[in-house]
Each structure stands twice: as C-alpha cells, then as structure tokens.
Amino acid sequence: MANMFRGKSILITGGSGSIGSEIARKILQYEPKVVRVFSNDEDGLFNLEQELRSYSNVRYLVGDVRDEERLRMAVENMDLLFHTAALKHVPFCEYNPFEAVKTNVIGTQNVIEVARREEVEKLISISTDKAVNPVNVMGATKLLCERLTVSANKYSRQTKFSCVRFGNVLDSRGSVVPLFKEQIRRGGPVTITDPDMTRFVMTILKAAELVLKAAEMAKGGEIFIFKMPALRIGDLAEAMIEELASRYGHNPEKIRIELTGKRPGEKGYEELMTEEETKHAYETENMFIVLPEKQNYEAHKAQVNKYISENTNLLTKEEIKAMLRENFTLESLR
C-alpha cells in the first residue's frame, strides 16, 4: 500500500464528503506528493482544511464535476483519481432527477474524459448497492456510472478504470446513525420508515481502507464489491436507544419509535450483486470481484448465486451495539 501512494499525486472528487475525506486521511499516512481535495462544498473544504492544517501537501479546490474545464485543470499532472462526488440521497434524486443525471452521469463522464486525456494511471469510481437492479433515479444513475467507468477501458491507452460498490456507510453525513442520535438526544420519537427493512452496513474507516485496497488491486474493468454485514433498521433503532438514551438523561423505555412509511424510491432490502454478475465473480476474504472478462486474479470463483441483505445472517442487537462501540465509540456518538 505504501508503494502504491508514496510520492504520488492524487485527486479526490467529492473530497470533503464522508468517504472522500476519509480516503484523504488514509492516503496522507503513505506520504503522497500531493492530495488535491476537489469539492463544491466550501464549508466542507474549510472544515477539512482546519483538521488537516498540519499537512503541507494538501490542496483544496472548489469546483464541480459538472464543469469539465474546471476538472481538467484540477486533474492536470495527477497520477491517481478517486471519484466519490455524487448526489446520494434517494428521495432528493427522485424529486430532482435532472440534477441527479447532471451530477451522477454527466459528471462521471466528465471525470472519465479528463482522466483519459490526462492519462491518469488509475481512476476508482465509488458506487452503491442501489445500482443493482435499480428501482429509483439514484440507483439508475449510479448504474450508468458503473457502465461508463467499466466501458472506458476500451477507449483508454493508459488509464485503468475500475469501480467499488458497497452499501450504507454508518455515521456518514445524511445516514440514519446521526439522525437517530439527534432524535434520541431530544428524547424522541425516533422515526423509521419500516422496521423490517434490511440494509448492508459498513463503517467509514472500513470503507476507506477497502477502497484503497481495491485501488492497489485494480487492473481495469473490475467492480469490487465489499462483503458487508446486514441489519434490520428496527434493530438498529432499538440498539441505539438502549445504548444512548441514558447518556442524554432519558429513560430508554420512554423513547418511542414512530413509523413513517417508505420514502419514494426505497427498497425493502438491498442487493450488492446480481445473479448474472455472480457467474463471472471471484472472491477474496473481504470482497467479491466482478470481472468483465477473465483476468488473472489471486482469488477463487465466488460461491454465491446472489447477494441480498434479507438473505444474509442479520446482525443481532448486541452485535449492532458492539459494532457501534468498536467503530465509533460511545463518546463520539454523544
């Protein structure tokens, strides 16, 4: 890993977001030449700059992936590119489909074109389980992102294009963990759409580590799919109430759970791999690797026929509590 990033120039689109900023933090441990954080979130860039002010090799660039000319200037002389910028909220994309297409599809095409012309060594595009058999605008746009990225290898002389696909990242901005935490702090109610919904989950730290591992392994054209535990949303809400209510001075038994019903475009369960993809997928200890064609990998053929959250062994409430304690600590949840 150190050999992969030491002395390299790296750009991260959406770099002030939860995943992009964690990628930046991890890469900085390996002594890169420079890390360019590219984002249209001025406040996010400012906050990250304050956090990382001890590093002299970080540059903070205001820009949008919709603007190809701005991207071209940002990507100039870069060795590696991580593309995390996207509109990610299902209801917002559902109600603003044109904007979702502009950022997620056209923005990704701009990133691909600029990376190809600038002959970046590798581009790793971050995708989502919602791209599998999509039923909403967000998932459909991310499926197109994957197809554009994988197909780009056919037209590239040097750049290797690959995707990383994973489920929900706990405690990321806009996720249910900070929402539930704030609702518990106020004494409730805790609002959930459907307690029986199942979701794949992963911590921010683990997601960033595996993205970097995928970048190291990428040869071009792969979709790296992380093996993730799954849980019931109702169990997550109950586990957080039991863990946090007393810390905010509340009786856990007095905090109500309020059902709000499914939001537009939501699935009752999530998928990380289609049945067709399993036919040409390989696996390692931590991930599945879907290949466009047979390549030499130090991995064995995947022994699955689909990867769906409701068909996996769901985390118990005690396991959910342990995951929260281990990865965020109760202090960080206060």
Secondary structure as the mmCIF struct_conf table of DSSP 4:
data_model
#
loop_
_struct_conf.conf_type_id
_struct_conf.id
_struct_conf.beg_label_comp_id
_struct_conf.beg_label_asym_id
_struct_conf.beg_label_seq_id
_struct_conf.end_label_comp_id
_struct_conf.end_label_asym_id
_struct_conf.end_label_seq_id
HELX_RH_AL_P HELX_RH_AL_P1 ALA A 2 PHE A 5
TURN_TY1_P TURN_TY1_P1 ARG A 6 GLY A 7
STRN STRN1 SER A 9 THR A 13
TURN_TY1_P TURN_TY1_P2 GLY A 14 SER A 16
BEND BEND1 GLY A 17 GLY A 17
HELX_RH_AL_P HELX_RH_AL_P2 SER A 18 LEU A 28
TURN_TY1_P TURN_TY1_P3 GLN A 29 TYR A 30
BEND BEND2 LYS A 33 LYS A 33
STRN STRN2 VAL A 34 SER A 39
BEND BEND3 ASN A 40 ASN A 40
HELX_RH_AL_P HELX_RH_AL_P3 GLU A 42 GLU A 51
TURN_TY1_P TURN_TY1_P4 LEU A 52 SER A 54
BEND BEND4 SER A 56 ASN A 57
STRN STRN3 VAL A 58 VAL A 62
TURN_TY1_P TURN_TY1_P5 VAL A 65 ARG A 66
HELX_RH_AL_P HELX_RH_AL_P4 GLU A 68 VAL A 75
TURN_TY1_P TURN_TY1_P6 GLU A 76 ASN A 77
BEND BEND5 ASP A 79 ASP A 79
STRN STRN4 LEU A 80 HIS A 83
HELX_RH_AL_P HELX_RH_AL_P5 VAL A 90 TYR A 95
HELX_RH_AL_P HELX_RH_AL_P6 PRO A 97 ALA A 100
HELX_RH_PI_P HELX_RH_PI_P1 VAL A 101 ILE A 106
HELX_RH_AL_P HELX_RH_AL_P7 GLY A 107 ARG A 117
TURN_TY1_P TURN_TY1_P7 GLU A 118 GLU A 119
BEND BEND6 GLU A 121 GLU A 121
STRN STRN5 LYS A 122 THR A 128
HELX_RH_3T_P HELX_RH_3T_P1 ASP A 129 ALA A 131
BEND BEND7 VAL A 132 ASN A 133
BEND BEND8 ASN A 136 ASN A 136
HELX_RH_AL_P HELX_RH_AL_P8 VAL A 137 SER A 151
HELX_RH_3T_P HELX_RH_3T_P2 ALA A 152 TYR A 155
BEND BEND9 ARG A 157 GLN A 158
STRN STRN6 LYS A 160 PHE A 166
STRN STRN7 ASN A 168 LEU A 170
TURN_TY1_P TURN_TY1_P8 ASP A 171 ASP A 171
BEND BEND10 SER A 172 SER A 172
TURN_TY1_P TURN_TY1_P9 ARG A 173 GLY A 174
BEND BEND11 SER A 175 SER A 175
HELX_RH_AL_P HELX_RH_AL_P9 VAL A 176 ARG A 185
TURN_TY1_P TURN_TY1_P10 ARG A 186 GLY A 187
HELX_LH_PP_P HELX_LH_PP_P1 PRO A 189 PRO A 189
STRN STRN8 VAL A 190 ILE A 192
BEND BEND12 THR A 193 THR A 193
TURN_TY1_P TURN_TY1_P11 PRO A 195 ASP A 196
STRN STRN9 THR A 198 THR A 203
HELX_RH_AL_P HELX_RH_AL_P10 ILE A 204 MET A 217
BEND BEND13 GLY A 220 GLY A 221
STRN STRN10 ILE A 223 PHE A 226
STRN STRN11 ALA A 230 ARG A 232
HELX_RH_AL_P HELX_RH_AL_P11 ILE A 233 LEU A 244
HELX_RH_3T_P HELX_RH_3T_P3 ALA A 245 TYR A 248
TURN_TY1_P TURN_TY1_P12 GLY A 249 GLY A 249
HELX_RH_3T_P HELX_RH_3T_P4 PRO A 252 LYS A 254
STRN STRN12 ILE A 257 LEU A 259
HELX_LH_PP_P HELX_LH_PP_P2 LYS A 262 ARG A 263
TURN_TY1_P TURN_TY1_P13 PRO A 264 GLY A 265
BEND BEND14 GLY A 268 TYR A 269
STRN STRN13 GLU A 271 MET A 273
TURN_TY1_P TURN_TY1_P14 GLU A 275 GLU A 276
HELX_RH_3T_P HELX_RH_3T_P5 GLU A 277 HIS A 280
STRN STRN14 ALA A 281 GLU A 283
BEND BEND15 GLU A 285 ASN A 286
STRN STRN15 MET A 287 VAL A 290
BEND BEND16 PRO A 292 GLU A 293
BEND BEND17 GLU A 298 ALA A 299
STRN STRN16 HIS A 300 LYS A 301
HELX_LH_PP_P HELX_LH_PP_P3 ALA A 302 ALA A 302
BEND BEND18 ASN A 305 ASN A 305
STRN STRN17 TYR A 307 ILE A 308
HELX_RH_3T_P HELX_RH_3T_P6 SER A 309 ASN A 311
BEND BEND19 THR A 312 THR A 312
STRN STRN18 LEU A 314 LEU A 314
HELX_LH_PP_P HELX_LH_PP_P4 LEU A 315 THR A 316
HELX_RH_AL_P HELX_RH_AL_P12 LYS A 317 ASN A 327
TURN_TY1_P TURN_TY1_P15 PHE A 328 PHE A 328
HELX_RH_AL_P HELX_RH_AL_P13 THR A 329 LEU A 333
#
